[in-house]
Amino acid sequence: MRLTRILRVLIRRKDGQAEWKEITENQLPKGGKKLSFRENSLIAFGVGMLIFSYAYFQDEINPDSKWAKAYRTFTREPLAWLTKGQTDSPVSSDHKPPVF
C-alpha cells in the first residue's frame, strides 16, 4: 500500500487521546515562527557586504572583470546611469547651465 493513498491518519489530541482524521482536515498549527525583521535585515546586510567586499577585491586583483567594473561604477560615479547618453552641451544656444 502506498503512503499517498492513505486518506486517514491517527493524530494525538492535546489530552493524549488518539483520533482518526482525514488528511484534508490537517492544518498547520497557529502561532508558528514569525518573520523577524531584525534577523532578516542582518542577513541581507551581511550578504550585501560580502558582495561589496568581493567586488572590491576583484577591482584590486583583476581590474578587467565585471565585478571590478560594477565596483568602480558604484563607488566613483554612482549616479552616472541618470546621465547616460547625454552630453554636457546646452540644449539650445540661449540656454545656459545654472551657476552655483
N, C-alpha and C positions, 0 to 999 in steps of 0.2 A: 504494500500500500504506500502510495506517495504521500509526502507531507503536505503537498499542495492541495490534496483532495480532502484534507481534514476540515470539516466545517464547524466542529465544536471542539473547544479546548477546556481543560479543567483549570480554573483560576481560584486562588485563595482570596477570601474576603479579609477585611481588616480584623474581624474577630477570629480568624483562623479556620473557619469552615470552608470547605471546598465547594465550588459551584461550577456547573457546566454553562459556558457562554458561547454564543455564536461568534465567529471570527469578526463578523461585521459590527458587532457590538463593542469591540475593543476600542478604547480611546487612549490617547496619551494622557498621562497624569497632568493635572492643572498645577500651576506654580512651579514649573520646571526652571531650568537655568535661563537666566535673563541675559540679554546683551549688555555687556559692560562697556560703556563709552570710554572709560579710562584705560582699560586693558587694550581695547582695540586701537585706540589712538596711539598708545605707546608702541604697539606692534607696527602700525603704519609709519610712525616716525622712525623707528629703527630700520625698517625696510628702505625708507627714503634716504636715510643717512648711509646705509650700505651701498645703495646705487650711486649716490653722490660721491662717496669715497672711491668706489670702483672707477667712476669716470675720471676722478682726479688723478688716480694712479695711471690710468690709461693715457691721460694727457702728458704725464711725465715720461712714461716709458715708450709709448707708441703714439706720437702726435698725429699720425695719419688715420687712426681708427675712427669709427663713427662715434664711439663713446667720448673720445677726446674732442671731436668736433662739437658734440652736444654740450660738453662741459664748457668749452670756450664760448659757445653761443650763449649759454645760460649765465656765465659769470661776467663776461666782458660787455656784451650788448643784449641784455635780457628782453628789451622791447624792440629789437630790430625787426621782428616779424610784423610790427604795425606799419613800418615804413617800407616794407619790401616792395620793390619795383617802382618806387617813387624817387624822383630826383630832388635835389635841393634848390633847383632853379624856381623863380617865381612863376605863378600861374599865368599872369599877363604882364605887360610892360608897366602898367600903372600900379600893380600890386607889389608891395614891399613887405618883406618879412618883419615881424614885430621886433622891437628893440627892448631888451630887458635891462 
